[in-house]
Amino acid sequence: MAYIIATDSGCDIAPATLQKWGVISADLTFRFDGEDQEYTNREMSPKDFYDKMRAGGLSRTSAINSEIFKDLFRPVLEAGNDILYIGFDSGISTTSEQGIAAANELSEEYPDRRIIAIDTLCASGGQGLLVWLTVNKKNEGADLDDAAAFVRNLCPSIATWFTVDDLVYLKRGGRVSAAAAFAGNLLNIRPVLHVDDEGKLNNMFKMRGRKASLASLADQYVRLGSSIGPDGKVTGTQAGGVPYVINHADAADDAALVEQMIFEKTGRKAEFIEDVGPVIGSHTGPGIIVLNFSATAR
């Protein structure tokens, strides 16, 4: 039976790219303080969004509800297709919970159709990497069950490491104290964080200077990168490097620098480099660099 891959805008893959891949996506929303209009990632370019943040704009995100997912899924089911939903990390968002709730309700409404909904515990390009790899599996002929098993096996081995350019945004999100943010910016300290096994954000290292924090991302790739077997389980080998993607928040030069650092160490280029969309960027601010790859450990 034919199936469609679905995701949401937490994956930080451009809508046009998802459309080219044949992937449907639910849109999360955001708004700036003092404005009534809610936007999706489709309605404001990343460049305009981060320019607005740099000018002092404060963006806040809104939780998605299951009705958005039902509206997304229902036409696919009506057309006689099944669905594989690859969802945004429940450790930092309720998005995948709402996608799973919609899948459960629609399964009763369409008993002849199948919907498999997976909370990946991944975010941004980690989720995007999963989507891309699953699209490739589907194109190779994987059926719904094989594709779902591939995602479930690989989720625990997707590493997402990132660094920010201004600690004020982590302060607003409660990740660092006001005093730590002030001191860190004053002393040019840049934290390196990652998404842990529970899908939560952990502060791992404190690097002196932007270039050192970017180099630390490349070091994690070399240290932890692991090849992916055909079933989605990592093999532990690293010959020639492994697939990785980079996301950035209006910091294309720094993203290219991380890619160059990895290339010099392994001879491998990124599969793709994408923007961090406004929904995630609302919490991280401009300048974040996110490195995502398959790993022996997150």
Helices and strands as residue ranges (DSSP letters): E 3-8, G 9-11, H 15-21, E 24-26, E 29-32, E 39-40, H 46-54, E 59-62, H 66-78, E 82-87, H 95-109, E 115-119, H 124-139, H 144-154, G 155-157, E 158-163, H 168-172, H 178-186, E 189-195, E 201-208, H 210-224, E 244-248, H 252-266, E 272-275, H 278-284, E 289-294
